[in-house]
Amino acid sequence: MAFLEIENLHKSFGMHTALHQFDMQIERGEFITFLGPSGCGKTTVLRMIAGFEDPTRGAIRIAGKDVTRLRTRARKIGMVFQSYALFPNMTVAGNIGFSLKVAGRAQSEIDKRVEEMLALIKLPLFGERYPWQLSGGQQQRVALARAIAGKPEVLLLDEPLSALDAKIRISLRQDIRALQRELGITSIFVTHDQEEALSISDRIVVMNEGRVEQVGTPAEIYNFPRTRFVASFVGTLNLLPGTIVDPATGRIAVDGQVLTTSQPLPADDAGRARLLAVRPEAIRLEAPAAGRNSLAATVEDIDFLGAVVRIRARVKEAVVSLDVFNDPNHALPQRGQRVALGFSHENLLVLEEGA
């Protein structure tokens, strides 16, 4: 049995359906990220887990206990918001210890726990300061400490880094992940930032228009996207229209050229038009070679970006991008030049139909 179980969760607001049949099994201590654009339903799921919204139907269980209709306070949930949500009239220590005070803990116990939390978030001397005296990153650390001070069973983080500048975001997300690992708290992180999701997650749930598109590890999501949405939302991807020639051998025609995928294909796919995908970093400028896919193309544009040179080459109706390292000892192709684009069979992905 998974530690956190979400079964057939559905949410409607009047005639609008915000979430369609969300199912998820989360193990104790896992760090899960809900990734998707604004309005995709990720925060709606988070709010239902927290108890801020009631599902239209479905069930939420924590450690085998059905908490679907329990009040937030009874769920042992810690929550970190995008806007910090610190009490401006309370000191840092007061903010961190607030939930413990509400729970009726002894002041000595509260003081000890606050001291532990301040050390954990690397702000041991900031207890008597007020939120307005802290930077944005420091305020979010305090919000994190407040969320975990009561030793929650599940930690929910709703885009906690989106209000911070890029450098602080990178540092704080690393700190959040390290802290989560140290404490072993089952955590769910909501973001629209693919880099954040890929860098800190055990598994990622990619969402779009209230539905789950794909669930997998960061490597699975990036390297093996199943749908067009996942392929285009996570990283940069080249999309090519193709026609299945022989499903048994994985042969696919693109612009009259035959490529091969190592991906299993349904036996009845012969003759079907399918959308193909290949990452820019998987492509090389190379002569055709046995055991490799090779696609003839015409160089359309070249962008010099310093250490990297981005080349765009046209294959009939599609434009394929690839990045090569800047090497002054090797000449770059010229616009209008015919080139061969090489990549492995494993790197040619066939996306699901209707995606």
TAWO-V608131 format. One record per run of one state. SS is the DSSP state (~ for helix, > for strand, _ for the rest). FROM is the first residue (numbers start at 1). TO is the last residue. If there is no record, write none. Layout:
BEGIN
ss:from:to
SS:FROM:TO
SS:FROM:TO
END
This chain:
BEGIN
ss:from:to
_:1:3
>:4:13
_:14:15
>:16:26
_:27:30
>:31:35
_:36:41
~:42:50
_:51:56
>:57:62
_:63:64
>:65:66
_:67:71
~:72:74
_:75:76
>:77:80
_:81:90
>:91:91
~:92:96
_:97:97
~:98:102
_:103:106
~:107:120
_:121:129
>:130:130
~:131:133
_:134:135
~:136:149
_:150:153
>:154:158
_:159:165
~:166:183
_:184:185
>:186:191
_:192:193
~:194:200
_:201:202
>:203:208
_:209:210
>:211:216
_:217:217
~:218:223
_:224:227
~:228:233
_:234:236
>:237:246
_:247:250
>:251:254
_:255:256
>:257:260
_:261:266
~:267:269
_:270:272
>:273:279
~:280:282
_:283:283
>:284:285
_:286:292
>:293:304
_:305:307
>:308:315
_:316:317
>:318:325
_:326:337
>:338:343
_:344:344
~:345:347
_:348:348
>:349:350
_:351:355
END
